[in-house]
């Protein structure tokens, strides 16, 4: 990509944000920030207990991610964030207006299988339904692209880079 955008890798839990984010950052030659690291301990405790977050829980988390993205404006970067609702993406754009969203999408059964296979993550498979119920896909007026998560991480990353390049055209 010719312009150093900040890319927000978004999607429901289990789509591979934490796997694809660093691979994408490496492919683009920019730093990566793990969105989960911006959660306050209370949010992690809530999700670990199988309790979905409320918007009031998310605002400080989204603001912290947005501040990181703002600090990378003009320099580029990749950060993960579920960013499931338009309001959440609007909140991120309020801090980082040039952010571009990469929506990782896929078949629900594949995502559930991947979630069940991962070890040591605080997000239980039980919350996947609430994630899908909350999800509002990117709208036409939002800078971004959707990429299917079937295949290997390398294949997904290649598709992501290609999709982001098409945004530049």
C-alpha positions as CSV (number, residue, x, y, z in Angstrom):
1,X,0.0,0.0,0.0
2,X,1.3,3.4,-0.9
3,X,-0.4,5.3,2.0
4,X,0.5,4.2,5.6
5,X,-3.0,3.6,6.9
6,X,-3.9,2.2,10.2
7,X,-5.8,-1.0,9.6
8,X,-8.3,-2.2,12.2
9,X,-8.7,-6.0,11.8
10,X,-12.3,-6.7,12.9
11,X,-14.7,-9.5,13.2
12,X,-16.4,-11.8,15.7
13,X,-14.3,-13.9,18.1
14,X,-12.5,-16.7,16.5
15,X,-12.1,-15.2,13.0
16,X,-8.3,-15.0,13.5
17,X,-7.8,-11.3,14.3
18,X,-4.8,-12.2,16.6
19,X,-3.3,-14.5,14.0
20,X,-3.9,-12.4,10.9
21,X,-3.2,-9.0,12.5
22,X,0.6,-9.7,13.0
23,X,1.0,-11.4,9.7
24,X,-0.7,-8.4,7.9
25,X,1.4,-5.9,9.9
26,X,4.6,-7.8,8.8
27,X,3.4,-7.9,5.2
28,X,2.7,-4.1,5.3
29,X,5.9,-3.3,7.2
30,X,4.1,-1.6,10.1
31,X,3.7,-2.4,13.9
32,X,0.9,-4.5,15.3
33,X,-1.1,-3.9,18.5
34,X,-3.3,-6.6,20.0
35,X,-6.7,-5.1,20.7
36,X,-7.3,-7.5,23.7
37,X,-4.4,-5.8,25.5
38,X,-6.4,-2.6,25.6
39,X,-9.2,-4.2,27.7
40,X,-9.3,-3.2,31.4
41,X,-9.2,-6.2,33.8
42,X,-12.9,-5.9,34.5
43,X,-13.8,-6.5,30.9
44,X,-11.6,-9.6,30.7
45,X,-13.1,-11.0,33.9
46,X,-16.6,-10.4,32.6
47,X,-15.9,-12.2,29.3
48,X,-14.1,-15.0,31.0
49,X,-17.2,-15.6,33.1
50,X,-19.2,-15.8,29.8
51,X,-20.9,-12.5,30.3
52,X,-21.1,-10.3,27.2
53,X,-19.8,-6.8,27.5
54,X,-22.2,-3.9,27.4
55,X,-21.5,-0.7,25.5
56,X,-20.5,1.1,28.7
57,X,-17.7,-1.5,29.1
58,X,-16.5,-1.1,25.5
59,X,-16.2,2.7,25.3
60,X,-12.9,3.1,27.3
61,X,-11.5,0.1,25.4
62,X,-12.4,1.5,22.0
63,X,-11.1,4.9,23.1
64,X,-7.7,3.3,24.0
65,X,-7.5,1.5,20.7
66,X,-8.5,4.7,18.9
67,X,-5.8,6.7,20.7
68,X,-3.2,4.1,19.6
69,X,-4.4,4.3,16.0
70,X,-4.4,8.2,16.2
71,X,-0.7,8.0,17.3
72,X,0.1,5.9,14.3
73,X,-1.7,8.2,11.8
74,X,0.5,8.9,8.8
75,X,2.9,6.1,10.0
76,X,0.7,3.1,9.5
77,X,-0.2,0.2,11.8
78,X,-2.4,-2.7,12.3
79,X,-4.6,-3.2,15.4
80,X,-7.2,-5.8,16.2
81,X,-10.7,-5.0,17.6
82,X,-13.9,-6.8,17.2
83,X,-15.5,-3.5,16.1
84,X,-18.8,-5.3,15.6
85,X,-21.2,-2.4,15.6
86,X,-21.1,0.7,13.4
87,X,-21.2,2.8,16.5
88,X,-17.9,1.1,17.7
89,X,-16.3,1.8,14.4
90,X,-17.5,5.4,14.5
91,X,-16.0,5.7,17.9
92,X,-12.6,4.4,16.6
93,X,-12.8,6.8,13.6
94,X,-13.5,9.7,15.9
95,X,-10.0,9.2,17.4
96,X,-8.4,8.0,14.1
97,X,-10.3,9.4,11.1
98,X,-8.1,7.7,8.5
99,X,-8.6,4.2,9.9
100,X,-9.4,1.4,7.4
101,X,-11.3,-1.7,8.5
102,X,-10.5,-5.2,7.5
103,X,-13.5,-7.4,8.3
104,X,-12.6,-11.1,8.7
105,X,-15.6,-13.1,7.8
106,X,-16.4,-16.8,7.6
107,X,-18.7,-19.7,8.0
108,X,-20.0,-19.9,11.6
109,X,-19.2,-23.6,11.9
110,X,-15.6,-23.0,10.9
111,X,-15.2,-20.1,13.4
112,X,-16.8,-22.1,16.2
113,X,-14.4,-25.0,15.5
114,X,-11.4,-22.7,15.6
115,X,-12.6,-21.2,18.8
116,X,-13.0,-24.6,20.4
117,X,-9.4,-25.5,19.3
118,X,-7.7,-22.5,20.8
119,X,-6.1,-22.7,24.2
120,X,-5.8,-20.1,26.9
121,X,-8.1,-17.5,25.5
122,X,-10.6,-15.8,27.7
123,X,-13.5,-15.7,25.2
124,X,-15.6,-18.8,25.5
125,X,-17.4,-20.3,22.5
126,X,-20.7,-19.7,24.4
127,X,-20.4,-15.9,23.5
128,X,-20.2,-16.5,19.8
129,X,-24.0,-16.2,19.4
130,X,-24.0,-12.8,21.1
131,X,-21.1,-11.7,18.8
132,X,-23.1,-12.6,15.7
133,X,-26.2,-11.0,17.1
134,X,-24.2,-7.8,17.6
135,X,-22.4,-7.8,14.3
136,X,-23.2,-5.0,11.8
137,X,-21.1,-5.6,8.7
138,X,-19.2,-2.7,7.1
139,X,-21.5,-0.3,5.3
140,X,-20.7,1.1,1.8
141,X,-19.6,4.5,3.2
142,X,-17.0,2.9,5.6
143,X,-13.4,2.6,4.3
144,X,-12.6,-1.1,4.4
145,X,-13.0,-4.6,3.0
146,X,-14.2,-8.0,4.0
147,X,-12.0,-11.1,3.6
148,X,-13.0,-14.7,4.0
149,X,-11.1,-16.6,6.7
150,X,-11.1,-20.0,5.1
151,X,-7.7,-21.4,4.3
152,X,-4.3,-21.0,5.9
153,X,-3.3,-17.8,7.7
154,X,-0.9,-17.0,4.9
155,X,-3.7,-17.3,2.3
156,X,-5.9,-15.1,4.4
157,X,-3.2,-12.6,4.7
158,X,-2.5,-12.5,1.0
159,X,-6.2,-11.9,0.4
160,X,-6.2,-9.2,3.0
161,X,-3.2,-7.4,1.4
162,X,-4.9,-7.6,-2.0
163,X,-8.2,-6.3,-0.7
164,X,-6.4,-3.3,1.0
165,X,-4.5,-2.6,-2.2
166,X,-7.8,-2.5,-4.1
167,X,-8.9,0.2,-1.7
168,X,-6.0,2.3,-2.9
169,X,-7.0,2.1,-6.5
